[in-house]
Amino acid sequence: MLGSPYATRRRRPGRGRSSRYASHRAPRRRFGSLVLLVVVLFLLYLAIQGLRPAPSASARLTASVQKVPGHLSLPWPSQGGAALAVDGTGFVGVAGSEQPAPIASIAKVMTAVVVLHDHPLGAGQPGPTITITPRDVAEYQQDVATQQSVLKVAAGEQLSEVQALEGLLIPSANNIAHVLARWDAGSTSAFVAKMNAEAQALGLRHTHFVSPSGLNPGTVSTPADLVRLGEVAMANPVFASIVAMPQVTLPVAGTVENYDYDLDHHGFIGIKTGSDSQAGGCFLFDAVVSTPAGREHVIGAVLGQQTPPIIESALNAATALVQALRPELRSVTLLRSGQVVGSIETPWGASSPVVIDQGVNVVGWPGLQPQLHFQPAPLGSSVRAGQRVGTVVLDAAGHTWRLPALAERAVGGPGLGFRLTNL
């Protein structure tokens, strides 16, 4: 019936059952999408954390080296300067003036070093022949007139390289220094340039040469530099054999004596004396001393001794130093083979000791204070057993040892748990 309150009302569009179901499905789809997003983000996080480079392991030094107990007191000369070293260990000490000073005929050690570098000789080899010229004779006569240290020569005389070096080092002949310089380099100035280049190459920062003989006081050095020069020179067997000779016989000059009167006394086996009014008495020396560890070379230099007779003063000062040092030398183990010197650490807790596979044993003395340093190598997140992880640097008295530092055992990389919990 029209107009009846009971009449059926027409339903509005979209208000049926299907629309109610749709309204319930929308939140579910949004929730599902959110879950999917979370899963995708989580998987992406896993991929990023799993694929990104892991932190590196790091090695550090944990060991130290102890000072040798006791105190060393040596009778250093009261004038000039001096230095003393044990070959293979380093400097025992330096005393007095460390300013560059004239060295007189000790310069001839560098002259011999350069000649032997340019014209090397084997044991027993005489080397090339050097013919004495009229110019050489005229120079010899001039040197005699000015009372220099000389070796008698004659025009046409033939000296082997070894004989010329003997004339240079044993009677300390200034004229032979110039003969060798011209023979080697063509001119004295060119040879002096070689001497200074060699000094620079050896790290002799306070040494400068202006002549091959040392007569000019502009040729200067320090005791420490000369000790280094002495070590280099004595490493050449030909040089070492010559300076150990108390005398030698040469074609024209005959038998000539060595000015090193300490030879064959107190273990001295060379190297070179020098003296003049500017330099005073000077002595660069090598002495062999017996220690509990065996026979060791003590190399030293004494400069600027002014008490007459000046050469004797230099020799006596050297003898006193060697005699005082001799009973103080002892065998010292600074590092042992297989010793743990450090550790490898990682952020995720893996670790390994760091060891060295070689030791360092030296001849030391009271008060010797070694220093230990570490130079790490770049490492990844994992380390193999036996892998080199750096270099242990041991410094003692100016001498340096460089030892490979090794991982004692393998160090694994980080696990998944570490990767997931560490951004």
Number of C-alpha atoms within 10 A of each C-alpha: 7 6 6 7 8 8 9 8 7 6 8 7 7 9 9 10 8 9 12 11 10 10 10 10 12 11 11 11 11 11 12 12 12 12 12 12 12 12 12 12 12 12 12 12 13 14 11 14 18 14 10 9 11 17 16 16 23 19 25 18 20 14 15 15 13 13 14 17 11 11 11 14 12 15 14 20 21 11 15 23 24 31 26 26 23 27 19 14 20 22 22 23 16 18 19 17 15 17 12 18 24 29 35 28 29 30 28 27 27 26 27 23 21 23 21 19 12 11 12 14 19 10 9 8 12 15 15 13 14 17 16 17 16 13 11 18 18 15 18 24 17 13 17 15 9 8 9 17 18 21 23 17 23 17 13 12 13 18 21 15 22 20 20 22 26 26 28 28 28 25 20 27 24 25 28 28 27 22 25 23 26 15 16 18 16 12 14 20 15 13 24 22 16 20 26 18 16 16 20 14 10 13 13 20 13 18 22 22 25 20 24 29 27 27 24 18 17 17 23 21 24 25 31 24 20 29 27 20 20 25 20 15 20 21 10 17 12 20 23 17 14 22 24 19 18 19 16 17 13 17 13 13 14 10 11 17 15 22 18 26 15 21 20 14 10 14 18 23 24 29 28 25 31 27 25 21 12 16 25 24 27 34 33 28 30 32 24 18 20 14 15 11 13 11 12 19 19 27 30 31 31 34 33 29 25 20 13 11 12 20 24 20 21 29 22 15 22 29 19 15 21 23 15 14 20 16 13 16 20 18 14 15 14 20 20 15 11 14 15 20 21 22 20 23 17 19 16 16 12 15 21 19 19 27 25 23 14 14 14 13 14 20 21 22 23 16 15 21 15 18 16 20 16 20 16 16 13 12 17 13 16 17 24 14 13 16 16 20 25 21 19 22 16 21 17 19 17 12 13 16 13 13 18 17 28 29 25 22 17 17 20 16 20 18 11 11 9 15 19 13 8 9 7
